[in-house]
């Protein structure tokens, strides 16, 4: 504020006979009050590429499910036969046969983990099946969100959530039949 008042005062005093309006002319329009040249980047500064050096690489994205079949799953290069519980640091056999075997006892593994998982993805096999409401209520009381899907979609959901670095676990039952497209020769 003081600078603008000082500049106007100098403009009015330094040029007798000329009347400068503060509306028409900016405060620093005098050649005495402005720089003689404007600073601009040189041509070599405009076309330089920026480079970044990574000092420490982040750890991998976590466990990913690469394939599934009626026999089991391929998870990070490991073959797992039958139903499995996929946790961030480990892959465990899950003692269930069908979706009807998913009980409060069979999901107790998931709510006893530390750090607490945010989302549990349950794959019920070939088709989406309804889980016992008491199991879902138990997990909800423990603060775990549950996503129940058919196994092919559950595998994709687990991979997506893992890639987002969410704290996620999966309980997967292999699909009973082939869900892949089969090409028949003529």
N, C-alpha and C positions, 0 to 999 in steps of 0.2 A: 504494500500500500504506500509506504513512504517512498519507495523507488519510483512509483508511477507519479506521485505528486512532485518529486524532485525533477523528473524528466519533463513534465509539463512546464514547470517553472523555468527550466533551462531553455526549452523551446521558445517560450514567450520572451525571455530576456535576450537570447542570443540572436534573434532575427528581428531587428526593429523594422517596422513597416509592413511585416507580414503577419497576418492573423491566422493562426492554426486552430482549427476546430478539433476538439478531442473526439468528436463523433466520426469525423471524416478521415482522420489520420491516426494510426495506432501510436501509442506512447513512445515506442522505440523506433520510429521511422526516420529519425534524424541520422544523417551519415556520420555524425560525431558519436552517436550513441550505439551504433550497430557495428558488427564485425566487418572487416574489410573483405573477407571471403567466407564462404559457407563450407563447413566440413562435410564431406561426403565420402563414402567408402570408395577405395580405388578399385580398378578393374580386377586386380588379383584378389582382393578381399571378397568381391561378389561371387567369384566362381570357385572358391576353395570348397572342398568337401569336408564335412565334419566326420570325424572318426571317433568311435567309442571303443575302449578296451575294457573287457569284463575281467575284473580281478578274481572274482569267485563265482563260479557257476552255481545256480540253484540246484537243489536236489531234484531228482526225477519227479514226474507228475503223480507217482503212486502206482498202485496195482491196477492193471487194465485187463479186462476179459477180452481175449482175442477171438475165441470161437466157443461154440457149444454144440452138443449132440445129445442123442438119447443116452449115451454112456456117461457123459460128464462134460467137463469144461477144460479149455486151455486158457490158463491165467498166467500171464508173464512167462510163457514158455514152459510152464509146469502143467502136466496132465493131471486133472483131478477127476476121479470116478465117483459118480453118485452125487447126492445133495451135498452142498458145501456152504460154509459161512466164510464170507470174504471180509476180512478186516484190514485196516490200513497196513499193519506190519505182518499179517499172517493170513494163511488160508487153512481152514480147519474143516474136517468132515462134520456134517450136520446130521444128527441122528433123527431124521424124519424120512418117511417113505413117500407120503403124498401130502397134499394141502390139509387133509383132515388130521394129520399128526402134528400140525403146528399148534402148540399149546403154550400156556404161560410158562411151563417148565422149559420147553424147547427154545423160547426166546429169552430166557433168563441170562444167557451168555451176553446178549447185546446190551442189556441195561446195567451190567456190572462192570463194563469197560471204563477205563480212565485213559485219556480224556474222554468225556462223555460224547457219544456220537450225536450228530444233529438229525440225521435221516437214516432210517433203515429201509432198504429196498428189498421187498420180498417177491421172488419169482415163483409162481405157483405151478409151473409146468407148461404144457402145451396151450392151455386156455387160462383166462383170468377166472379165478375161483374166489368165493367169499371165505374170509378168515373169520374164526370165532370172534364175536364182538368183545368178549372179555379179554382176549389177547390184545386187541387194539386199544382197549381202555387202559390196560396195564401200562403199555408203552407210552400212551398219552400222559398218564399220571407221572411217569418217570421223565417226561420232557423230551421224548423222542418222537419226531414226525415219522409216519409210516407211509410208504408208497407201495401198494399191492398191485402187481401187474403180472401178465404172462411172462415167462422166462426170457424170450427174445427181447421184449421191450425193457424188462428189468435189467438185463445186461447192458443195453444201450444207455439207460438212465444212470446206472452205476458209473459207467465210463464217463459220461458227461459231467456228473457231479464231482467225480474224482479229478477231472481235468480242470474244474473250477476251484480245486483245492478245498473242497468242503470236507468236513469230518463225516464220512459216510461208511456204512457197512451194508452187506447184502447177505440175505439168506436165499439160496437158489436151489430149486428142484429141477433137474434136467427135464426137457420136454420129452414126452413119450414117443413121438414119431418125428420124422424129418420135417422141419419147417422150411427147408431150403427148396428153391425151385429145381425141379428135375427136368432135364431135357431128354426126350426120348427120340431115338433114331428111327428113321422110317424104313 
